[in-house]
Amino acid sequence: MSDPAAIYRRVVAVCATVALTATAWAAPATAVAVAVAPAPLPYVALGDSYAAGFGAAPTSDRCGRNSSAYPALLAREAHGGIALRNAACTGATTADVIGQASVLTAKTKLVTITAGANDLRLARLLQSCMSRIVGDACRNGNLAIDRKLTTALPRDLHRMIRTVVTAAPHARVVVTGYPLPFAKSRQCPTVPVTARMRTRANQVVTRLNTAIATAAARNRVRYVDVTPGFASHGLCSRKPWLVGAEGMRDNRVLHPTATGQARGYLPAIAGSGLTDRA
């Protein structure tokens, strides 16, 4: 697994070598070339609450952004190698991310995106289905999600990624998926959702991730699958990395905890070949 700090040390080393070579060619023969450390890599994080870090740590930021979010962790591990601007915001849809893309420029070198779940209103569906008596809201929500997964969402994901690629033409763009909400378990006393609904939620997220991966491939950007990192750490597991029923009142449910951000998202993104071509 790649170490984020090591990745950016390599970037800094390469840039320093280029700067040294250029200085040596341009300077008089009697001058001594001095390597100058390059400026930090401009990095912009876009997306929803998962990219903002909502649920991972207390914050007064109106978008839920905090220092436990994977973009902040990635910047911290780079030890000054990158300069982060986190434009992600809780509740953001793919359309909102298109608006966030206004902060991108031709100088942006790295962009990460986590978005798509709010287009499906998945958390709202789970709340309506948190009963052993499945009501109309739960059934109607399931039907709406199926329609969006088939029609609107693939189109909207493509439009979002295309907007980002156009706004940051020289950037490495990395698009992430989402962890499966529930671990495989017959019993789940801590989360009042039937086994059938837990299976359904995992199937929806799997289809969502497939749609994101397909849109990423269509636009020739890197897709990062975070489900392996969260394996055995979904809700109903012994050590969940997602906020459970205790987060229902303040909408933190299903969001990665600080551990989920640090041990689920961060390693997957850092190991995705940030400095390679897509």
N, C-alpha and C positions, 0 to 999 in steps of 0.2 A: 504494500500500500504506500502510495506516494505521500511524502511529508510536505505540507504546504510551504513551510519555511525553506525546504530544500529546493522546491520548484522555483521559488522566487530568487533564491540565491543564485541559481543557474541563470535566470533571466538577467540579474544584475551583473553577473560575471561576463556574460556575452556582451551586454551593452558596454561594459567598461572596456572590454577588449576592442570593440569597434571604435570607441572614443579614443583610446590610446593610439590605435593604428592611424586614425585620421589626423590626430595631432602630430604624430611623428612625420607624416608625409608633408603636412603644411608648414611645420616649423623649420627655421634655419638649421643647418647641420650642427651648429654649436649649442643649440637649445636642448634641454632635457625634457622629454615628453613626460607629462604627468597625467595619470589616469584620474578622471573625475567621475564620481559615482553618478549614475543616471538619475533622473527625476523618478519619483515613485510611479508605478504603472497605474494609469487612471482606470478605476474599476467602478461600475455602476450596477447596483442590485435593483432589480425590478420585480414586482409581483404582489402577492397577497400577504396574509398574516403569517404564513409559514416562512416567508423570506424576511418579514418584519421581525419575527421572533415572538409574536404575541403568545402569551401563555407560558413562555420559558422563564420570564423574570418580571418583577414589578417595573412599571414604567409610567411616566407622566406624558409620554409622547402620544399625541392624538391618534397616530397610526399604529401604535403598539410596538414601535421599533425599540430595540434594546440591545445591550452588549452581549447577550447570550444567543443572538441570531447567528445563523451560519455565515452571513456576509461579514459581520463584525469579527467573528472568530477567524475567518479566513484572512482578513486584513491584519489581525493581531499576530497570527502565526507567521505572516510575511515579514515581521520585524522592520517595518518601514519600507518594504519593497513595493507596496501598492497604496494608493490613496482611494479610500472608499467613499462613495456617495450612495447611501441607501435610500432609494425613492419608493420602496415597497410600502404598502399600506393595507391594514386590516380591512377585509371586505372587498378588496379589489377584484374585478372581473377581467377578462381578456380585453374588454373595451377600455377599462381603466388603465391597464398597462400601456395601451396605445397612447393614452394621455401622459403617462409617466415617461414615455420615450422622448418627450420634448427636452429632457435634460441631457440627452445623448448628443455627442458631437463627433466630428471626424477625428478628434484626438482621443476619444474613448478607446481603450485597448482590451477591456474585458467586461462582459456583461453576463450576469446570471439572471434567469427568470424562473419563478415558480408561480404558476397561475393556471386556472381552469376549473378548480373545485367550486369556486363561488358562482360560476356560470350554471352549475348544476344545483346549487343550494343544498349541498349534501348534508351539512350540519343541521339545517332546518328539517330535512327529511328524517334524519335520525331522531330528532326530538319528537317529531310527530308519531314516530313508530316505536317509541320507548314505552310500549305497553303490550301486554300479551293479547289484548283485544285490538287488532289492527283496524283503525278507523278509516274514514273516507280520505282524510288529509294524507295519510300514509299511502293509501292506494293511488290517489291522484298524483302524489309526488313521484311515485315510482314510474307511472306512465309518462309524466313530463320529462323525467330524466332519460328514459329510453328514447324519446323523440329527439331530445337535444343531442344525445350521444351519436345518433344516427345522422342528423342533418346539420343543425346550427353549430355545434361545437367544433367539428373538424374545420369548417370554414372560418370560424372566429379565431381559432388557434393559428391557422395559416396566416391570416391577416395580421395578427399580433406579431408573430415572429418576422414576417416580411417587413413590417414597419420598423422593428428594431434593427434588423440587418441594414435597411436603407439609411436609417438615422445614424448608425455607427458603422460605416463601411469598412473600417480597419480593425474592428474589434473581434475578439474571440467570443462567440456567443454560446453559452451553455444553458440548456433548458432542463429543468429537473421534473421528475414525477413526484408522486406522493406515496407514503407508506400505507400498507394495508391496515385498516383500522383495528381488526380483530385477529388475535392469535387463534390457532385451531385448538378448540377446547370444548368438551361436551358441556361443561358447567361454567357459568360466569356469574357468580353471585354478586360481584361488585358493580356490574353494569346491567340494568334491567331491560335487556333486549333479548328477544327469543333467538334460538340458534338459527332459525330460518332467516331472520333479519340480519344477523351477523354475517351469514354466508352471502346474502344479497348485497350488503354494504361492501364486502371485499370484492365481489364480482363487479360492482359499479366502479370502484377505484381501479381495478385491473383494466377495465375498458377505458377509463379516463386516461390512464397511463399509456395505453396503446395509442389512443388518439394523439396524445402529446408527442410520443415517439415518432409517429407517422408524420406529423406536421414538422417536427424537427428535421427528419430525413428529407422531406420535400424541400426544405429551405437550406439544406446542407449545413446544419449546425449540429453540435453535439448534444445528445440526450443522455441524461444521467438517471439511472434506475436506482432508487434508494431502498427498494423493497428488500434486497438481500441484507442490508445493514440493520433493518428493523425486524428481521425474521426472529421470531420467538420473543419479541418485545412489544407486540400489539396489546390492546386491551384484552383482558382475561388471562394474560400471562402472569408469571410470578414477579417479573420486573418490567412493567410496562414503561415505554418511553413516550407514551402519549397521555394527555390529560383525560381522565375518565369522567364518571358521573359527577364527581365533585366540581367539575367545571361547567355544569349545566347552567347555573344561574348567571354566570358572567361570560358565557359563550366561549370558554376556553376548551371545552370538550373537543377531543380529537386532535388538538394541536400538540406538536412535539414539546416535550419538557426540555429543560436545559440539557439533560443527558441525551435526549433525542437529537437535539441540534448538534451537540458536540460529537456524539458517537454514531449517529445515523447519517445526518446530512453532510457534515464537514468532511469525513473521510471519503465519502462517495464522490464529492465534487473535487476535492484535492487530488484524488486518484484518477480523474477523468482525462488527464492529459491537457491541462489548461494552456500549455504553450505549444501544443501540436495543432496541425490542421484538422479540421472536422472530416 
